[in-house]
């Protein structure tokens, strides 16, 4: 199988920078959301369309990041 329609972009989720990578393998779109620094994977999802896969990844990343406590300098 071959990766097609690869896309990578940086987005902001509730003040956190997130790298969103999506691509199609066969008939299924895959999406990975990771924290830009240190690059930890937050979510890996699939969907019938790119939008569906990205929406699921963003929702999961938002859920995880909302639990993260920020330290004030």
C-alpha positions as CSV (number, residue, x, y, z in Angstrom):
1,X,0.0,0.0,0.0
2,X,1.1,3.5,-0.7
3,X,0.7,6.7,1.3
4,X,-1.2,9.3,-0.7
5,X,-2.6,12.8,-0.1
6,X,-0.1,13.5,2.7
7,X,-0.7,16.8,4.6
8,X,1.1,18.3,7.6
9,X,0.2,21.6,9.4
10,X,0.6,23.3,12.7
11,X,-2.5,24.3,14.6
12,X,-3.2,25.8,18.0
13,X,-5.5,23.9,20.4
14,X,-6.3,25.9,23.5
15,X,-3.0,27.7,23.5
16,X,-0.9,24.5,22.8
17,X,0.9,24.1,19.5
18,X,0.0,20.9,17.8
19,X,1.3,19.3,14.6
20,X,-1.4,17.6,12.6
21,X,-0.4,15.0,10.0
22,X,-2.9,13.3,7.8
23,X,-2.7,10.9,4.8
24,X,-4.6,8.3,2.9
25,X,-3.8,4.6,2.6
26,X,-6.2,2.8,0.4
27,X,-9.7,4.0,1.2
28,X,-8.9,5.1,4.7
29,X,-7.6,8.5,6.0
30,X,-5.2,8.4,9.0
31,X,-4.4,11.4,11.2
32,X,-1.8,11.9,13.9
33,X,-1.8,14.9,16.3
34,X,1.4,15.5,18.3
35,X,2.6,18.1,20.7
36,X,5.1,20.1,18.7
37,X,7.5,20.1,21.7
38,X,8.6,17.4,22.7
39,X,6.7,15.7,19.8
40,X,4.7,13.2,21.9
41,X,1.9,11.6,20.0
42,X,-1.5,12.8,21.4
43,X,-3.9,11.0,19.1
44,X,-3.9,8.6,16.1
45,X,-7.2,8.3,14.3
46,X,-8.8,7.0,11.1
47,X,-11.8,8.1,9.1
48,X,-13.6,7.8,5.8
49,X,-12.6,11.3,4.9
50,X,-9.6,13.6,5.8
51,X,-12.0,15.9,7.7
52,X,-13.4,13.1,9.8
53,X,-10.0,11.8,10.7
54,X,-8.7,15.3,11.6
55,X,-11.8,16.1,13.6
56,X,-11.4,13.0,15.7
57,X,-7.7,13.7,16.3
58,X,-8.3,17.3,17.2
59,X,-11.1,16.3,19.7
60,X,-8.9,13.7,21.4
61,X,-5.9,16.1,21.5
62,X,-8.1,18.8,23.0
63,X,-9.4,16.3,25.6
64,X,-5.8,15.3,26.6
65,X,-4.4,18.8,26.6
66,X,-7.3,20.2,28.8
67,X,-6.0,17.8,31.5
68,X,-2.5,19.2,31.4
69,X,-1.5,21.6,34.0
70,X,0.6,24.6,33.1
71,X,3.2,26.1,35.4
72,X,3.4,29.8,35.6
73,X,7.0,31.1,35.5
